[in-house]
């Protein structure tokens, strides 16, 4: 029976490819992705063959590394040498507006919303449809992070507390739930340090770095501290909110008590995670995506010889009244643009491809693999994997099976969304992360001001203040007068931030 089903699927796939070839004239186009390797072949694997035959194209990949992507894309756009289609991982809206106004990007065709309805729905889900208009035209396609599978009504920050639940038990504390209060965090860290639970003579409490620790503190200040916020009297610098100094003082107190890693100000992001996953720290705040949690578990198991299932817990961070605090997050990651010299025929084909990537079948194909080869629908319409698990009980990853995954995954809804229903992921991990997100959604969420995020002006383009560095500097001061130090910093930099306030008030608070 299974052989007959597989044969039927193969026939249907072959027929769909023949139909596609009959429907589309062949085109060639150039493309980049969020990252790619010059030595890797992106044109020969099964995913590429399946999709390219369906839409009758060949592409040439312009390689670009993660670290140099923004610089490379700016060079391409300003020099008129960009490939036909570019996906920019961390695009800058200010630059986008300038490029669009200068004719350095191609606008989407009139009526694209009706022509490519699934693509349009994805852009709407991202929340950025209105913001992408420049003089009435849309020049970029933002890719939603979550949409079909996550179940989130409001997207919130993925920053999550990872903690040693086995140490909680050793200290005789009540087990933590899906939220952990500041008091509980301090009690865990204090007990772990005093009892040297790592057994190395130097157990650490809260493993962090300057940026993550600043974000940790400011979520409790209930203000977007590194942005501009709108109130009853118009816009103001978020960092000028009085609660900001209260929470810098809280961080200073934790540092003086030794709750925080004494070397946090020297740590890189990888140092933070390494200290926790190597088993020497009681907790850390870090990326709470399902894939990240998997990675931390594997590293912990390998580094310590312990079981992360028994030792690691995750939770939302809460004030002592049990209310979780977090930030609203923009529901997008990366934006696709087209060269101003692209032909209408090429743009239509690529938009048609992207529209398919936003359908359920397309989304599953570009993040799971070729249907009938790596997956199929079961009798309930859920994904059933056809590949075999390895000795550790893991299915082979899509990037390991298909190089072209790195190209196609960024053309529709991003893989984060599918991770919530991916049968390859541990059910324990998925359920725990779902509970943490749900706890955040029930708590206090610092709103994201889309007007500010997607506002462009000369003053905003020149605004640049490193708040985490200044917060760290004050925390490290002995007997610091936090309010005086912080207000002095803000006063010294008025010429940088006050013009932005003026521009925002002129635009939105007339």
C-alpha positions, 0 to 999 in steps of 0.5 A, spaced: 500 500 500 505 504 501 509 503 495 502 504 491 502 511 495 509 513 494 508 511 486 502 515 486 505 521 489 511 521 484 506 521 478 503 527 481 509 530 482 512 529 475 505 531 472 505 537 476 512 539 473 510 537 466 504 542 467 508 547 470 513 547 464 507 547 459 505 553 463 511 557 464 516 559 459 523 558 462 527 564 465 534 565 469 535 570 474 540 572 480 538 571 487 542 572 494 539 569 501 540 571 508 547 568 507 550 563 502 557 560 501 561 561 495 563 554 495 556 550 496 552 548 490 545 550 490 543 548 484 543 540 484 539 538 490 532 535 490 529 541 493 532 545 487 530 540 482 523 540 485 521 547 485 525 549 479 521 544 475 515 546 478 516 554 476 521 553 470 527 557 472 534 556 473 538 561 478 545 564 480 546 565 487 550 571 489 554 568 495 554 573 501 556 571 509 552 573 515 557 578 517 558 582 511 551 581 508 548 588 510 555 591 507 554 587 501 547 589 499 548 596 500 554 596 495 550 592 490 544 597 491 548 603 491 552 601 485 547 598 481 550 591 481 544 588 485 542 581 483 535 580 481 532 579 488 535 580 494 533 578 501 536 583 507 536 579 513 536 586 518 534 591 513 534 598 515 527 602 514 531 609 513 535 606 508 529 602 504 525 609 504 531 613 501 533 607 496 525 607 494 525 614 493 532 614 489 529 609 484 534 604 486 529 598 488 523 596 483 516 597 486 511 591 486 506 591 480 500 595 481 494 590 483 500 585 486 495 584 492 490 580 488 495 577 483 499 574 489 494 573 495 497 568 499 504 573 499 499 579 500 496 575 506 503 573 509 505 581 508 499 583 512 500 578 518 507 581 518 504 587 520 508 592 516 503 592 509 502 599 510 509 601 513 512 598 506 509 604 502 513 609 499 509 614 495 504 609 494 508 604 492 511 598 495 518 596 494 519 591 499 516 584 502 517 583 509 517 575 511 513 574 517 516 570 523 510 567 525 503 566 522 500 559 520 502 554 526 505 558 532 498 560 535 501 567 537 496 572 537 501 577 539 508 576 537 513 577 544 520 577 545 523 570 545 528 572 550 527 567 556 530 565 562 534 558 562 535 556 569 538 549 573 531 546 575 536 541 578 539 546 583 532 549 585 531 542 587 537 541 591 536 548 594 529 546 597 526 551 593 519 550 590 519 548 583 518 554 578 512 554 574 512 558 567 514 564 570 520 566 575 520 572 579 526 576 581 526 574 588 526 566 586 532 568 581 536 571 586 534 566 591 537 561 586 543 564 584 545 566 591 544 559 593 548 556 587 554 561 589 554 560 596 553 552 596 558 552 589 553 547 586 557 547 580 563 544 584 568 548 581 570 553 586 567 559 582 559 557 581 556 563 577 549 566 578 546 570 573 550 569 566 549 575 562 553 580 557 552 588 557 546 588 552 542 582 555 543 584 562 540 591 560 534 588 556 533 584 562 532 590 567 529 594 562 523 590 561 521 591 568 522 598 567 516 597 562 518 602 557 522 601 550 528 604 553 532 605 547 527 608 542 522 614 543 515 613 546 509 617 545 505 619 551 499 624 552 504 630 551 507 627 545 514 623 544 519 623 549 526 619 549 524 612 552 531 612 556 528 619 560 523 615 563 524 615 571 523 608 572 529 607 567 534 609 573 530 605 578 532 599 574 539 601 573 539 601 581 536 594 581 542 592 576 547 595 580 544 592 587 545 585 584 552 586 581 554 588 588 551 582 591 554 578 586 548 575 583 550 577 576 556 574 573 562 579 576 565 579 568 558 580 565 561 586 562 567 582 558 562 577 556 560 576 548 554 573 547 557 566 546 560 567 553 554 568 556 551 561 553 557 557 554 558 559 561 550 556 562 551 550 558 558 548 561 554 547 567 557 553 571 552 558 572 545 558 575 541 561 570 541 566 563 537 570 559 537 568 552 534 566 545 528 562 547 526 560 540 525 552 539 531 551 535 535 555 540 533 551 546 534 545 542 541 547 541 543 549 548 540 542 550 545 538 546 551 543 548 549 542 555 548 534 555 555 534 551 559 539 556 556 536 562 555 529 561 548 530 565 541 530 562 538 537 560 531 534 561 533 533 568 537 539 569 534 545 565 528 549 565 525 555 562 520 560 564 518 567 563 521 573 567 516 576 572 516 581 578 515 579 585 507 579 584 508 574 578 506 578 572 511 576 566 514 582 563 516 582 556 517 586 549 512 586 543 516 584 537 515 585 530 513 579 526 518 579 521 525 578 520 528 579 513 525 583 507 526 581 499 527 587 494 528 587 487 533 590 482 530 596 478 532 593 472 529 586 473 524 585 467 516 584 468 516 577 466 522 575 471 519 579 477 512 576 476 515 569 476 519 570 482 513 573 486 509 567 483 514 563 486 514 567 493 506 566 493 507 559 493 512 559 498 506 562 503 501 557 501 501 551 506 504 546 501 509 551 499 511 553 506 512 546 508 516 544 502 521 549 503 522 548 510 521 540 511 523 538 504 520 535 498 513 532 499 513 524 498 521 524 499 522 527 506 514 528 508 507 527 507 500 528 510 498 523 515 490 521 515 489 527 520 492 532 515 499 533 520 506 532 517 509 525 517 516 524 516 519 519 511 526 520 513 529 515 518 531 518 525 539 517 527 542 513 533 540 519 537 533 519 535 533 525 531 531 526 523 536 529 519 535 536 518 533 540 512 539 544 511 543 537 511 539 534 506 538 540 501 543 546 500 538 550 497 534 550 503 538 556 505 535 560 499 528 558 499 527 558 506 527 566 506 522 567 500 515 565 504 514 565 512 520 563 516 522 557 519 520 559 526 513 558 525 513 551 523 518 549 529 511 549 533 508 543 529 515 540 527 515 532 528 522 533 528 522 537 535 522 534 541 515 535 544 518 537 551 521 543 548 515 545 544 510 544 549 515 548 554 516 554 549 509 554 548 507 555 555 513 561 556 510 564 550 503 564 553 505 566 560 508 572 556 502 574 552 498 574 559 503 579 562 505 586 561 507 587 554 511 593 552 508 595 546 512 596 539 511 603 536 510 602 529 510 609 527 517 610 530 520 604 528 518 605 520 519 613 521 525 616 517 528 623 518 535 626 517 535 626 525 533 619 526 538 617 521 544 620 525 541 618 532 546 613 535 547 612 543 549 606 546 545 605 552 547 598 554 554 601 555 552 606 559 548 602 563 554 597 564 558 603 566 554 606 571 552 599 574 560 598 575 561 604 579 562 603 586 557 607 590 554 610 584 549 616 584 545 612 579 540 618 577 545 623 577 550 619 572 544 617 568 541 624 567 548 627 566 549 622 560 542 624 557 544 631 558 550 631 554 547 627 548 541 632 547 543 634 541 543 627 538 536 625 541 532 632 541 532 633 534 528 626 533 523 628 538 522 634 535 521 630 528 516 625 531 512 630 534 512 634 528 510 628 524 505 624 529 503 629 534 500 635 530 
